[in-house]
Amino acid sequence: MSLSVAVAGASGYAGGELLRLLSAHPQFDVTTVTAFQNAGQPLISLQPNLRSLAHLELKPTDAATLAGHDVVFLALPHGKSGEVTKHLPDSTLIVDCGADHRLTDESDWKQFYGGEYFGAWDYGMPELLLGGSSDAGAAATQRVNLKGSKRIAVPGCNVTAITLGLAPGIRAGVIEASDLVAVLAVGTSGAGKSLRADLLASEVLGSASAYQVGGTHRHNPEIRQNLAVAGGVGVSVSFTPVLVPLSRGILATSTARLAKGATAASVRNAWESAYADEPFVHVLPEGQFPRTADTVGANTVLIGLAVDEAAGRVVVVSALDNLVKGTAGAAIQSANIALGFAETTGLTVDGVAP
């Protein structure tokens, strides 16, 4: 028996990716798609790649339209999800791909987003390590908090790349949480589908530019929040995103000071043990590092590791598709867990090449 699904924000990149993945999910039947300015238009006119959903028309994004579905996925700008979800019934599984329900600290929300604080929901990163045990194989993960959930907040895409890249070392105690640095190469779809002069092809092609530098990016508090959950004490991270001429993809290079007594062997063991049984997080063999191209269309995070002995630092390179594992894939993966389906249902580890 299929569950009825509504997708709000279906005309954008994240909404379109949700629909692409949901269209092949054996347990979900997308019956309603919504938008704000584009309400009333055929979905296919805005998402021409979604041929199997050509029969759908975009409806207004409001609680009345979304009510009555078994599952509602939201791909809305921050501040918009909370306004709608507070009017939906408790029995509906709601998965929010926006920022409205990610942060547990209201002061962080006010500093980085502003407006009404809607409270934190169950966090939709199943692989997030919980606690600070030094036994890398024994840790619980966030998926224990997703089983049976009715309210799920999907992480930010940059947050996913950095968190999954650094959390094993923090929990195992082989890196210092107080000296973390991450520089990310980020594709343009992460900025959404709205027209902006700085995202025009003539501005982006052949160029790379840093943005929201100096701790101003809104994903900063979420990264610190996650690494504290993983066992980090006094977490301090300097995170710099760099816009590069890719449609999809994030390549995060994260570094941390090697903890006293840690070795290259203990570092590799921390990551390999943490992710040994994870279907979507893969640690590459020693000496290998990921490419964003290898994750396009897949719900995977690929991780490469190195120890810079001269600098006394661990270097972690993580790659993902910001629209899949960074957003829509994480949403569906989390919904699968909440509903008791196999976690991998409707999702693939195989990317598109070339």
One Martini backbone bead per residue (centre of mass of N, CA, C, O) as a GRO file, in nm:
protein
  354
    1MET     BB    1   0.093   0.038   0.025
    2SER     BB    2   0.061   0.361  -0.047
    3LEU     BB    3   0.177   0.682   0.020
    4SER     BB    4   0.083   0.999   0.056
    5VAL     BB    5   0.234   1.283  -0.124
    6ALA     BB    6   0.385   1.599  -0.047
    7VAL     BB    7   0.537   1.885  -0.228
    8ALA     BB    8   0.702   2.165  -0.120
    9GLY     BB    9   0.870   2.341  -0.352
   10ALA     BB   10   0.863   2.203  -0.659
   11SER     BB   11   1.021   2.433  -0.845
   12GLY     BB   12   1.284   2.365  -0.730
   13TYR     BB   13   1.568   2.193  -0.679
   14ALA     BB   14   1.493   2.029  -0.426
   15GLY     BB   15   1.207   1.954  -0.517
   16GLY     BB   16   1.293   1.811  -0.779
   17GLU     BB   17   1.468   1.593  -0.639
   18LEU     BB   18   1.251   1.468  -0.472
   19LEU     BB   19   1.075   1.381  -0.715
   20ARG     BB   20   1.278   1.200  -0.858
   21LEU     BB   21   1.301   0.996  -0.619
   22LEU     BB   22   0.995   0.943  -0.555
   23SER     BB   23   0.909   0.820  -0.837
   24ALA     BB   24   1.087   0.539  -0.747
   25HIS     BB   25   0.920   0.484  -0.495
   26PRO     BB   26   0.733   0.210  -0.376
   27GLN     BB   27   0.577   0.377  -0.115
   28PHE     BB   28   0.531   0.639  -0.295
   29ASP     BB   29   0.268   0.893  -0.371
   30VAL     BB   30   0.252   1.160  -0.573
   31THR     BB   31  -0.027   1.404  -0.544
   32THR     BB   32   0.130   1.676  -0.445
   33VAL     BB   33   0.211   2.012  -0.560
   34THR     BB   34   0.396   2.310  -0.464
   35ALA     BB   35   0.376   2.678  -0.464
   36PHE     BB   36   0.395   3.009  -0.508
   37GLN     BB   37   0.436   3.179  -0.784
   38ASN     BB   38   0.377   2.889  -0.956
   39ALA     BB   39   0.097   2.861  -0.916
   40GLY     BB   40  -0.093   2.684  -1.179
   41GLN     BB   41   0.128   2.525  -1.299
   42PRO     BB   42   0.286   2.301  -1.460
   43LEU     BB   43   0.536   2.107  -1.361
   44ILE     BB   44   0.674   2.053  -1.646
   45SER     BB   45   0.747   2.363  -1.698
   46LEU     BB   46   0.976   2.350  -1.449
   47GLN     BB   47   1.022   2.010  -1.470
   48PRO     BB   48   1.115   1.857  -1.761
   49ASN     BB   49   1.248   1.583  -1.635
   50LEU     BB   50   0.949   1.497  -1.509
   51ARG     BB   51   0.764   1.289  -1.685
   52SER     BB   52   0.602   1.109  -1.466
   53LEU     BB   53   0.473   1.411  -1.353
   54ALA     BB   54   0.296   1.565  -1.581
   55HIS     BB   55   0.000   1.559  -1.430
   56LEU     BB   56   0.094   1.789  -1.250
   57GLU     BB   57  -0.013   2.066  -1.043
   58LEU     BB   58   0.047   2.360  -0.903
   59LYS     BB   59  -0.010   2.453  -0.579
   60PRO     BB   60  -0.067   2.603  -0.308
   61THR     BB   61   0.115   2.705  -0.015
   62ASP     BB   62  -0.069   2.532   0.230
   63ALA     BB   63  -0.227   2.366   0.477
   64ALA     BB   64  -0.478   2.276   0.318
   65THR     BB   65  -0.318   2.130   0.088
   66LEU     BB   66  -0.131   1.938   0.281
   67ALA     BB   67  -0.351   1.815   0.404
   68GLY     BB   68  -0.407   1.451   0.413
   69HIS     BB   69  -0.126   1.342   0.420
   70ASP     BB   70   0.118   1.122   0.512
   71VAL     BB   71   0.342   1.296   0.351
   72VAL     BB   72   0.566   1.585   0.401
   73PHE     BB   73   0.761   1.782   0.186
   74LEU     BB   74   1.005   2.047   0.238
   75ALA     BB   75   1.120   2.324  -0.003
   76LEU     BB   76   1.189   2.598   0.175
   77PRO     BB   77   1.237   2.884   0.291
   78HIS     BB   78   1.323   3.042   0.547
   79GLY     BB   79   1.020   3.078   0.749
   80LYS     BB   80   0.801   2.895   0.586
   81SER     BB   81   0.764   2.621   0.725
   82GLY     BB   82   0.664   2.706   1.010
   83GLU     BB   83   0.398   2.841   0.913
   84VAL     BB   84   0.274   2.565   0.809
   85THR     BB   85   0.331   2.327   1.024
   86LYS     BB   86   0.159   2.441   1.271
   87HIS     BB   87  -0.118   2.340   1.094
   88LEU     BB   88  -0.045   2.044   1.114
   89PRO     BB   89  -0.084   1.733   1.188
   90ASP     BB   90   0.066   1.500   1.400
   91SER     BB   91   0.024   1.242   1.199
   92THR     BB   92   0.215   1.378   1.011
   93LEU     BB   93   0.483   1.341   0.808
   94ILE     BB   94   0.753   1.575   0.842
   95VAL     BB   95   0.992   1.703   0.597
   96ASP     BB   96   1.254   1.939   0.639
   97CYS     BB   97   1.482   2.110   0.412
   98GLY     BB   98   1.504   2.336   0.590
   99ALA     BB   99   1.596   2.553   0.877
  100ASP     BB  100   1.359   2.583   1.100
  101HIS     BB  101   1.444   2.280   1.269
  102ARG     BB  102   1.765   2.249   1.344
  103LEU     BB  103   1.796   2.436   1.589
  104THR     BB  104   1.839   2.431   1.951
  105ASP     BB  105   1.927   2.739   1.952
  106GLU     BB  106   1.773   3.038   1.959
  107SER     BB  107   2.018   3.233   1.939
  108ASP     BB  108   2.122   3.122   1.672
  109TRP     BB  109   1.878   3.190   1.506
  110LYS     BB  110   1.879   3.500   1.554
  111GLN     BB  111   2.171   3.550   1.441
  112PHE     BB  112   2.142   3.383   1.144
  113TYR     BB  113   1.820   3.449   1.072
  114GLY     BB  114   1.563   3.519   1.211
  115GLY     BB  115   1.280   3.544   1.357
  116GLU     BB  116   1.091   3.292   1.411
  117TYR     BB  117   1.098   3.032   1.643
  118PHE     BB  118   1.014   2.669   1.589
  119GLY     BB  119   1.204   2.461   1.667
  120ALA     BB  120   1.322   2.140   1.721
  121TRP     BB  121   1.386   1.854   1.545
  122ASP     BB  122   1.450   1.573   1.420
  123TYR     BB  123   1.756   1.474   1.297
  124GLY     BB  124   1.843   1.406   0.939
  125MET     BB  125   2.123   1.224   1.042
  126PRO     BB  126   2.181   0.900   1.075
  127GLU     BB  127   2.519   0.906   1.101
  128LEU     BB  128   2.527   1.054   1.353
  129LEU     BB  129   2.723   1.069   1.619
  130LEU     BB  130   2.694   0.954   1.958
  131GLY     BB  131   2.908   1.066   2.156
  132GLY     BB  132   3.252   0.986   2.328
  133SER     BB  133   3.353   0.722   2.258
  134SER     BB  134   3.651   0.533   2.187
  135ASP     BB  135   3.461   0.319   2.060
  136ALA     BB  136   3.387   0.317   1.731
  137GLY     BB  137   3.186   0.052   1.723
  138ALA     BB  138   2.963   0.154   1.969
  139ALA     BB  139   2.802   0.371   1.848
  140ALA     BB  140   2.556   0.574   1.825
  141THR     BB  141   2.290   0.698   1.621
  142GLN     BB  142   2.045   0.910   1.494
  143ARG     BB  143   1.844   0.682   1.403
  144VAL     BB  144   1.715   0.630   1.688
  145ASN     BB  145   1.548   0.921   1.660
  146LEU     BB  146   1.373   0.838   1.384
  147LYS     BB  147   1.200   0.629   1.493
  148GLY     BB  148   0.868   0.731   1.452
  149SER     BB  149   0.880   0.996   1.341
  150LYS     BB  150   0.702   1.327   1.256
  151ARG     BB  151   0.971   1.521   1.284
  152ILE     BB  152   1.199   1.645   1.030
  153ALA     BB  153   1.537   1.773   1.001
  154VAL     BB  154   1.730   1.869   0.748
  155PRO     BB  155   2.031   1.920   0.663
  156GLY     BB  156   2.281   2.084   0.558
  157CYS     BB  157   2.506   2.040   0.307
  158ASN     BB  158   2.767   2.145   0.440
  159VAL     BB  159   2.721   2.002   0.707
  160THR     BB  160   2.745   1.713   0.606
  161ALA     BB  161   3.037   1.722   0.500
  162ILE     BB  162   3.168   1.803   0.776
  163THR     BB  163   3.047   1.613   0.984
  164LEU     BB  164   3.120   1.337   0.845
  165GLY     BB  165   3.425   1.408   0.832
  166LEU     BB  166   3.477   1.465   1.170
  167ALA     BB  167   3.322   1.293   1.388
  168PRO     BB  168   3.501   1.036   1.431
  169GLY     BB  169   3.750   1.188   1.554
  170ILE     BB  170   3.603   1.311   1.794
  171ARG     BB  171   3.483   1.055   1.927
  172ALA     BB  172   3.778   0.906   1.937
  173GLY     BB  173   4.009   1.132   2.011
  174VAL     BB  174   4.215   1.213   1.744
  175ILE     BB  175   4.094   1.503   1.763
  176GLU     BB  176   4.058   1.852   1.785
  177ALA     BB  177   3.775   2.059   1.840
  178SER     BB  178   3.933   2.358   1.867
  179ASP     BB  179   4.075   2.301   1.552
  180LEU     BB  180   3.880   2.382   1.286
  181VAL     BB  181   3.900   2.341   0.920
  182ALA     BB  182   3.697   2.457   0.633
  183VAL     BB  183   3.693   2.399   0.273
  184LEU     BB  184   3.449   2.470   0.015
  185ALA     BB  185   3.332   2.333  -0.280
  186VAL     BB  186   3.049   2.488  -0.451
  187GLY     BB  187   2.768   2.459  -0.606
  188THR     BB  188   2.506   2.655  -0.741
  189SER     BB  189   2.245   2.495  -0.639
  190GLY     BB  190   2.276   2.580  -0.332
  191ALA     BB  191   2.126   2.874  -0.399
  192GLY     BB  192   1.919   2.805  -0.595
  193LYS     BB  193   1.668   2.934  -0.846
  194SER     BB  194   1.710   3.215  -0.816
  195LEU     BB  195   1.774   3.512  -0.952
  196ARG     BB  196   2.130   3.598  -0.995
  197ALA     BB  197   2.402   3.767  -1.092
  198ASP     BB  198   2.630   3.581  -0.943
  199LEU     BB  199   2.491   3.308  -1.108
  200LEU     BB  200   2.573   3.357  -1.372
  201ALA     BB  201   2.753   3.215  -1.611
  202SER     BB  202   2.942   3.468  -1.671
  203GLU     BB  203   3.033   3.471  -1.355
  204VAL     BB  204   3.121   3.157  -1.300
  205LEU     BB  205   3.272   3.088  -1.535
  206GLY     BB  206   3.611   3.066  -1.471
  207SER     BB  207   3.543   3.070  -1.148
  208ALA     BB  208   3.628   3.164  -0.801
  209SER     BB  209   3.440   3.225  -0.484
  210ALA     BB  210   3.412   3.361  -0.189
  211TYR     BB  211   3.169   3.327   0.088
  212GLN     BB  212   3.077   3.397   0.385
  213VAL     BB  213   3.309   3.514   0.560
  214GLY     BB  214   3.392   3.483   0.898
  215GLY     BB  215   3.134   3.318   1.030
  216THR     BB  216   2.848   3.395   0.854
  217HIS     BB  217   2.740   3.134   0.798
  218ARG     BB  218   2.445   2.954   0.871
  219HIS     BB  219   2.600   2.666   0.925
  220ASN     BB  220   2.777   2.700   1.176
  221PRO     BB  221   2.593   2.615   1.425
  222GLU     BB  222   2.529   2.329   1.313
  223ILE     BB  223   2.812   2.215   1.320
  224ARG     BB  224   2.864   2.254   1.622
  225GLN     BB  225   2.624   2.091   1.720
  226ASN     BB  226   2.710   1.814   1.598
  227LEU     BB  227   3.001   1.791   1.727
  228ALA     BB  228   2.890   1.789   2.014
  229VAL     BB  229   2.719   1.532   1.987
  230ALA     BB  230   2.991   1.361   1.915
  231GLY     BB  231   3.188   1.495   2.172
  232GLY     BB  232   3.256   1.785   2.158
  233VAL     BB  233   3.482   2.020   2.311
  234GLY     BB  234   3.505   2.331   2.223
  235VAL     BB  235   3.392   2.401   1.949
  236SER     BB  236   3.593   2.502   1.656
  237VAL     BB  237   3.502   2.661   1.339
  238SER     BB  238   3.637   2.723   1.013
  239PHE     BB  239   3.420   2.832   0.742
  240THR     BB  240   3.471   2.813   0.376
  241PRO     BB  241   3.303   2.902   0.098
  242VAL     BB  242   3.326   2.802  -0.260
  243LEU     BB  243   3.248   2.908  -0.566
  244VAL     BB  244   3.180   2.685  -0.838
  245PRO     BB  245   3.156   2.549  -1.177
  246LEU     BB  246   2.887   2.385  -1.058
  247SER     BB  247   2.585   2.242  -1.020
  248ARG     BB  248   2.703   1.998  -0.855
  249GLY     BB  249   2.851   1.989  -0.542
  250ILE     BB  250   3.085   1.883  -0.275
  251LEU     BB  251   3.415   1.986  -0.154
  252ALA     BB  252   3.563   1.891   0.152
  253THR     BB  253   3.828   2.047   0.343
  254SER     BB  254   3.925   1.904   0.648
  255THR     BB  255   4.087   2.018   0.951
  256ALA     BB  256   4.294   1.878   1.228
  257ARG     BB  257   4.427   1.835   1.522
  258LEU     BB  258   4.628   1.615   1.652
  259ALA     BB  259   4.614   1.412   1.899
  260LYS     BB  260   4.749   1.298   2.163
  261GLY     BB  261   4.873   0.977   2.053
  262ALA     BB  262   4.799   0.984   1.772
  263THR     BB  263   4.765   0.797   1.469
  264ALA     BB  264   4.728   0.691   1.157
  265ALA     BB  265   4.589   0.427   1.246
  266SER     BB  266   4.376   0.552   1.444
  267VAL     BB  267   4.244   0.729   1.239
  268ARG     BB  268   4.145   0.518   1.036
  269ASN     BB  269   3.986   0.350   1.242
  270ALA     BB  270   3.774   0.560   1.317
  271TRP     BB  271   3.637   0.579   1.035
  272GLU     BB  272   3.600   0.279   0.954
  273SER     BB  273   3.430   0.201   1.205
  274ALA     BB  274   3.199   0.409   1.186
  275TYR     BB  275   3.136   0.322   0.852
  276ALA     BB  276   3.120   0.011   0.793
  277ASP     BB  277   2.772  -0.004   0.794
  278GLU     BB  278   2.731   0.217   0.586
  279PRO     BB  279   2.559   0.272   0.288
  280PHE     BB  280   2.648   0.610   0.235
  281VAL     BB  281   2.938   0.584   0.381
  282HIS     BB  282   3.268   0.612   0.230
  283VAL     BB  283   3.586   0.486   0.281
  284LEU     BB  284   3.876   0.524   0.141
  285PRO     BB  285   4.155   0.425   0.055
  286GLU     BB  286   4.464   0.469   0.091
  287GLY     BB  287   4.536   0.753  -0.120
  288GLN     BB  288   4.233   0.822  -0.159
  289PHE     BB  289   4.015   1.061  -0.337
  290PRO     BB  290   3.747   1.242  -0.398
  291ARG     BB  291   3.482   1.316  -0.629
  292THR     BB  292   3.204   1.473  -0.726
  293ALA     BB  293   3.136   1.299  -0.982
  294ASP     BB  294   3.089   1.025  -0.800
  295THR     BB  295   2.796   1.158  -0.668
  296VAL     BB  296   2.609   1.200  -0.892
  297GLY     BB  297   2.282   1.099  -0.794
  298ALA     BB  298   2.384   1.015  -0.510
  299ASN     BB  299   2.363   0.893  -0.157
  300THR     BB  300   2.671   0.993  -0.111
  301VAL     BB  301   2.972   0.971   0.092
  302LEU     BB  302   3.306   1.055   0.024
  303ILE     BB  303   3.620   0.950   0.189
  304GLY     BB  304   3.933   1.104   0.263
  305LEU     BB  305   4.262   1.032   0.412
  306ALA     BB  306   4.507   1.223   0.615
  307VAL     BB  307   4.842   1.272   0.750
  308ASP     BB  308   5.008   1.564   0.861
  309GLU     BB  309   5.296   1.543   1.018
  310ALA     BB  310   5.425   1.829   1.004
  311ALA     BB  311   5.144   1.973   1.111
  312GLY     BB  312   4.958   1.790   1.292
  313ARG     BB  313   4.728   1.686   1.078
  314VAL     BB  314   4.407   1.622   0.969
  315VAL     BB  315   4.277   1.509   0.649
  316VAL     BB  316   3.948   1.571   0.507
  317VAL     BB  317   3.778   1.436   0.221
  318SER     BB  318   3.452   1.539   0.103
  319ALA     BB  319   3.182   1.401  -0.101
  320LEU     BB  320   2.883   1.546  -0.263
  321ASP     BB  321   2.546   1.576  -0.336
  322ASN     BB  322   2.356   1.846  -0.251
  323LEU     BB  323   2.069   1.723  -0.362
  324VAL     BB  324   2.095   1.457  -0.213
  325LYS     BB  325   2.262   1.403   0.053
  326GLY     BB  326   2.221   1.722   0.110
  327THR     BB  327   1.886   1.658   0.090
  328ALA     BB  328   1.674   1.454  -0.051
  329GLY     BB  329   1.804   1.187   0.037
  330ALA     BB  330   1.797   1.244   0.341
  331ALA     BB  331   1.492   1.268   0.359
  332ILE     BB  332   1.422   0.978   0.264
  333GLN     BB  333   1.597   0.820   0.457
  334SER     BB  334   1.451   0.927   0.713
  335ALA     BB  335   1.166   0.837   0.635
  336ASN     BB  336   1.222   0.538   0.624
  337ILE     BB  337   1.288   0.509   0.923
  338ALA     BB  338   1.027   0.626   1.045
  339LEU     BB  339   0.843   0.395   0.877
  340GLY     BB  340   1.016   0.109   0.853
  341PHE     BB  341   1.193   0.108   0.623
  342ALA     BB  342   1.427   0.062   0.425
  343GLU     BB  343   1.679   0.289   0.409
  344THR     BB  344   1.739   0.236   0.079
  345THR     BB  345   1.480   0.315  -0.034
  346GLY     BB  346   1.505   0.479  -0.345
  347LEU     BB  347   1.823   0.449  -0.332
  348THR     BB  348   2.160   0.534  -0.440
  349VAL     BB  349   2.526   0.467  -0.498
  350ASP     BB  350   2.503   0.550  -0.797
  351GLY     BB  351   2.642   0.735  -1.023
  352VAL     BB  352   2.696   0.972  -1.279
  353ALA     BB  353   2.850   0.886  -1.600
  354PRO     BB  354   3.026   1.155  -1.698
   0.00000   0.00000   0.00000
